[in-house]
Structures are given as structure tokens and as C-alpha cells.
Amino acid sequence: MRYADPDLCPDCRSDLPHGVRTCPTCDLPVRHALAIELFATLTRADALVARLRSLSDQATAPTPAPPAAAPAPTPTRAPAMAGTAGAPVPAGPAAPPPPPPPPGAARPSAAPGPAPAPDPVRSGFGVSAVPKILLSLGALCLLIAAIVFLAVSWSVLGVGGRTAVLLTLTAAATGGALLLNRFRLRIAAESMSVVALGMLGLDVIGAHAAGWFGDSSTGWAFAAGGAVMALGGTGLALPRFADGPRLVAPQVFVGVGYLIGWGGLLAALDHQLLVGHLLVALGAGITLVSRTALPVRAWSVGIATSLVWVVTALAGLGLAFSEPTLRDLWVDGGTGWSLLASATALLAPGLVTRKRELLVGGGSFGALLVTIALVAPTVDESARVAGIVTLAATALWVATYRLLPPTVRLVATAPAAIGSLALLAFDAVAGSVALARVADLGSERSFGVLLDHPEPVTEPLLVVPSVLVPLAFLAFLMPKRGDCPAAPWWQAGAVAGGVAAVTTLASYDVALVVVVAALGLVAGGTLVLALVSSGERQTGLGLVALGLGAGAVVLALPSLAVLAVGSAILVAIALVAHLAGRTTTVRTVAAVTLSPALATLVWTAGLAGEIDARWLGYPVLALLGLLAIVRPRLEVELPALVVGVLAVPPAILSAADMGGSLALHLVVVGALLSASALVHESRRDLVWAAVPVFALASWVWFSDRGVTDPEPYTLPIAVALAMLGLVHLRRNPDAGTELALLPGLLLGTVPSLLWVLGDPLSLRALLLGAACLVLTIAGAALRWSAPLLVGSVVGAVVVVREIGPYAADVPQWVWIGLAGALLTTVGITWERRLLEIRNAVGMLGRLR
């Protein structure tokens, strides 16, 4: 056991909850300076006990005998008296005890010993938790037993018997709780007090069942039961024996009885708001009176009162909006006065505790309730009136927030915040209606299509101020720093106001192209604001500008002609942002946006101009390729490639001659790849992609024309590859010919060789043989392995194939003899090489 235990009260040794200032059992202040000094003293006592325990352990442990030392002087014995033994007398005079250390001087430390063992870590339930659990279960069992006994014997006992049983059990439980508290059996007293209060509730239920309440409703019985429970809890909590702590459970049940009584009054009476305000006043008074003597009751009733206030205020708000006329609010129903009373009640905690933060916070929510009470009658009017009143009230509170001193500025926060949310809800409704007007147009409409339905729900002219007022409030809420100018807020206001103006415009019967052009102007203005800014602000505004441009494209979907206008707006914004943007994010996003916007512009403009779709793939490819050539960056080239793959096939499929159209598109792609490789040194490798594209174009064209010979398909690309290989060898004299020339030579000879194998006696065989002869001689003269290898191997195959038609005229023994000679020659050569290897190994073995 430890003397210093932060989890236990030093007086009554009961458990201490975390963060409390006084012990809930004995009301001992545990945060006082004396309590801290007491804890330090108890900690010192624990250390001394540990040292004493270690000394005791050392004394009982066996120790080895000390080494022999010089004999100590033998003490002389005094003369023995008759019948007594002599007592030893020290050899010298006794030394006086050392003087005590002066006050404040450090005391000499004790002899060093082993450090005390650390306190074991407590785990599981504490010792005091066991009786709590047992007594809680016991109290529950007693209550259930009483209920079951009364249910079983209720019909047998008469009125007198019932009354006697209930009163006896209640008196026994009450007396037991007080007696147990008298003998400081705290946990048992708490449990028995719960049983006593439960029996009080059963008494009220029994009285109601016996007809003691007359013809009154059950609500009055519950109200009486709650009142009895609250009074009984107070009665059990008041006694305090020998300065001991008061019972806690009865104080908690005061709040429970308060809520039960409130529920009973609500069921018995039809005046919900009046009952709520009366009980709030009663609860506030009880809380105020109990703050010092019964703090637990103060907290219990305070929480219950807060719950009653919340329910009453919400009920008042519901009635205010369900019956929003002036007469219902202020004359017949009195809901407005109820909201004022709820607002006034919020000031009470701050006034009583004299805490400015609590007073200002209550005033803020009170101002919100008063504002709702004043604005609620407009709900019964038109949406225009409701919007105007809400806007005026919110603007007034935002201005009040700005003008008030910072210490009391919180008063205007709640009404300004809720009003701002209401205005944003109005804006959301207006925006949804505007989008519905656009979506209702359908598709395939003319350039001058009008937005004519549905009709707007709110007042369109209020959209712009309904956006700017919440934005101003947000700007006022943000903490001000010396290095933070106000530019971001007026820029955000300009962009938000512009979008709101477009929403207002879309709420009237105007042409769709006007709305799209207006949104394009807002996007352009946002881009200008981005370009004059820097850093993260430029990034944010630039992305917003690109988003607004994309929004213009989405709005223009119902009409191809208007869609071309929206695409042109997006192309212009993306191009300017990519060229003039100073942040990587803006330039990259703009570059990715350019290609799809450009392809959309070409397609929509062409279709709107009634141009045949088969001709639209060429300008798309040309513009995308030109864009990639002018801006040779991956963020431009990759989107151009993807968009080209997606945007060109519809044009090819719509052509009458799809093969010829595909071949021509491939020629355009190859030309663009070649142009990029010629213009930019970093894109020289695109030639390797251009050559196969050209070859594929030629193959498609030949296949479309019915050409079956391989040379028209293979020789162009073979010649191109060979030329590229020669250029590579000229630039890199040390490079090998295998990598540079072998692909082109194989492509130019092997397909023709396959045809020669099927028809050896042909002009193709003669030309292929002559070409192989030229390659062999040139390779030998230039010492290039690739043409020498291709010419000799392919030429040998051609020559051997030329013998084929005459092979049947040669006797079989000639072929057998040739095979034998060949095998013999190979065998002799193999054996000779083995002999040479063995001789070399022998010479190496004889070396020293």
C-alpha cells in the first residue's frame, strides 16, 4: 500500500475522478496548495518506508563473516554487587552525541543501499470497485424484488396493506441509507439511497393506482413522482454526520426527478412552452442555490435545465416557422415571446458567474433567437420578401460584427453565421433553377436558343449580394496579419460576384449564348487577376479560371453552335494561361486542357457549319500536331496524342473509302512526326515513329488498291531505315553496322526471298540475287559486317534454291557422296581443333 496515491483521496481513501478539484465523497479540496504539500509529504513517507524495508531485508539476509581484525580493547567490568553480575564498562570516557545540524542545513544521507523496488503497476479493478459493483447489483435486486412483490401481491393486499407495505419499505430504505452514512459506509449508503428513491417512485405509482389522485391523468402522477423524487433526493443529501461527506446519488436523482416531473407536466398540460420556461426558471434557481452546499445537485439540475431549455427553444422555433404570421407569433400563440424568454435565459449563467465569455456566448445565441423571432413572419410572404429581409438582417449583423470591439464581437457571430448560411441556401436554390433552365433545352438547338422555363423560385437580383455578404463575414472572421493584404478577399469577391451575376442572368429569358459569353468574360477576368498575382494565389485563381471556362463548355452543350463558342473561350483561356502563367501547376493544367478544347472547337464548329464529318479529322490532326510542334512538352504532346486517337476515328468511319481515309490520316501523322523531329533536336527519335507510320500508310493504301506483291510494302520503309542507318554511321563512325543497317537490309531482302523460294525462276529472283551480290561486294570492300552477312546468306539461299529444279536430274549417289564428304570434313576439323586444345593445355601445364 502507498501513502501517496493520486487516484485516492488522502482522507476517505475513495477513488478520485480525473480532473476534479474536490473529493466527491468527502469534499476535501485536492487541488489546494496544502494538498500538494501533503502529497509531497506522503511521497517522502513512501520513500522512507521503502528504505526501511530494504534495511530489514539486508538484516535478515545471511552475510559472510568479516575478515579478522585487530582485537578490540577489552572492556573492564565494574565490581559486582552481591547477587548481581558485573556490567561491562567502556575503556574510555563516553563521547558526547554530535550536535544537531543547524536549521536549513543538508542532512547527511543514509548509508547507500539497494534502491527500493518500484511500486507494482495496478491493473484490473481497484479495491473500492468491488463493493461498488456488489452494492449496485444489490440495490438493483432490491428494487426489482419490491416491484415483483407488489405486482404479485397487489390484488391480494387491500388499500391499507398496500400503503403499509410501501411506507414500510420506503422508511426502511431511507433509514438504512442515513444509518449507513452515519457509520461512514459510504458506498452502501449510496446504494441504499437509490433504493429509497426508487421506493418513493413506487409509492407515487401505488397512490395513483389506488385512486389517490382522483380522476387526474397519468401525467399529473408522473409530475408528482418527479417532484417527490427531487424532494426526497434533496432530503437524503442534506444530512451530514460528523463533518462527513454528503451522499452523491440522491443529488443526481434530483435532476432525474426534475426531468420526470417536466415530462409529466407536458403530458398533463397543453402549454408546452409555458411549462418549459417555468421549469427553466425553477431549475436555474435550484442550481444557483445549490452551488455551494450541494454542488452535485447543482450540476444535475443544471444539466436537466439545459435539456429543458433546448427542447423548449427548438419547439418555439418549430412553431415560429409552422405558424409564421405576426398574429400567431406575438398575439395568439405567443411563440415570439417564448423565443425572447429563451434568449433572455441564455444571459443568466454569464450574469451569475460574472464570466464575460459565458455572457457574450449566451448573448450571441440569444441574438440569434431574437433575430429569428423577428424574421420568421416573412416566411409566410413571397420568396422575394423573405430573401430581402434575410439579406438585410444578415448584412446588419455582419456590419455589427465588424464595428463591435473584439472583446464583445462574439455577440454578432451566431446570427451572422446562421444568416450567411441561409443566404447561401438561397443562392444554391437560384443556381439549381438556372442549371435546370439550361438542362431543359434538350439538344440540337440553334444558335439563338432561349432560356424560358422553369420560372425562378427566388429573386434573381438578390443572388449577387447574397454571395458577397457571407464572403465579407468570412473575411472579417479570418485573423488579420500584418503581412496579409486584403487583395485575396476582394479578388475572391470579384470572382464570386461574377459567377453570381451569371446566375442572375441565367434566371431571365435570355439567349444561351449570352450566358455562355458572360461566364467566359468572368473566366477571362479571373485569369487576368491570376496573372497579376503570384505564387499560390496565381495558382488558385488560374485553376478557377480554367474551371469557369470548362463550365462555359458544359453550359453550351444543348447547342452545337453555342458549344463552339464555349470551346473557343476555353481554348483562349487555356492558351493564355499556358503561355503567360508563372506557376508550374497553372501551365501544366492549361496544357492538358488545350488539346481536348481544340478538338472540341474543330468538331463543333465544323458540324455547326454543316461540314461533312469525314473532312474534320484532318484539321484536328493538323492543329494538334502544330500545337505539339510549337510547344514540344510532354504535357502538350501526350494529351494531343490521346485526343487525336479519340477524335479522328469518327471522321475515318464516316468516309465512303475508309481505307483511303485511314491512309491519308496516317500520312498526316507521319508528316507531323517528321516535322517535329526536324525542328527540335530533342525530338529526333520521333523519326523512328514516323517511318513505321509512313509504311503503315502505304500498306493501307496498297491493300485498299488490291496490291499483293511484298516490295511496295517493304521497300519504302527498308530504304528509309537504311538511309537512317547510313546517317547514323556518318555521325558515329565507331558505331556497329548491325544496329544501324541490319533492320533495313533484312526488311528489304527477306520478304522477297520468301517469294523467290516459291518461284525461283523469275525476274524477282534475278534482281534479288544481283542485290545480294552488290551487298556482299560492298560489305567486303567497306568492311561492314551487316551487308556482307545479309548479302552472302540471302544470296546463298537464292543460289541453292535455283538448283532445286535441276536436283532431280542428279544421281542420288552424288548427293550421298557430297553429304559424306561434308560430314568427313566437319569431323576432321573438329578432331583437329580438339588436338590443338590438348596441346595448348599441355604447354600451359609445363609452364613454371
Secondary structure, DSSP 8 states (H G I E B T S, - for coil): --S--TTB-TTT--B--TT-SB-TTT--BSSSHHHHHHHHHHHHHHHHHHHHHHHHHHHHS--------------EE----TT----EE-SS----------TT-------------------SS-TTHHHHHHHHHHHHHHHHHHHHHHHHHTTTS-HHHHHHHHHHHHHHHHHHHHHHHHTT-HHHHHHHHHHHHHHHHHHHHHHHHTTTTTT--HHHHHHHHHHHHHHHHHHHHS--STT----SHHHHHHHHHHHHHHHHHHHH-S-HHHHHHHHHHHHHHHHHHHHHH-HHHHHHHHHHHHHHHHHHHHHHHHHHHHS-SHHIIIIIS-HHHHHHHHHHHTHHHHHHHT-HHHHHHHHHHHHHHHHHHHHGGGGGS-HHHHHHHHHHHHHHHHHHHHHS-TTTGGGGHHHHHHHHHHHHHHHHHHHHHHHHHHHTT-SSB-TT-B---S--SS-GGGHHHHHHHHHHHHHHHS---TT--SHHHHHHHHHHHHHHHHHHHHTSS-BHHHHHHHHHHHHHHHHHHHHTS-HHHHHHHHHHHHHHHHHHHHHTTTBHHHHHHHHHHHHHHHHHHHHH--SHHHHHHHHHHHHHHHHHHHHHHHHHTT--GGGSHHHHHHHHHHHHHHS--HHHHHHHHHHHHHHSHHHHHTSSSHHHHHHHHHHHHHHHHHHHHHH-GGGGGGHHHHHHHHHHHHHHHHHHHT---SHHHHHHHHHHHHHHHHHHHHH-TTS-HHHHHHHHHHHHHHHHHHHHHH--SSHHHHHHHHHHHHHHHHHHHHT-HHHHHHHHHHHHHHHHHHHHHHHTTS-HHHHHHHHHHHHHHHHHHHHHHHHHHHHHHHHHHH--
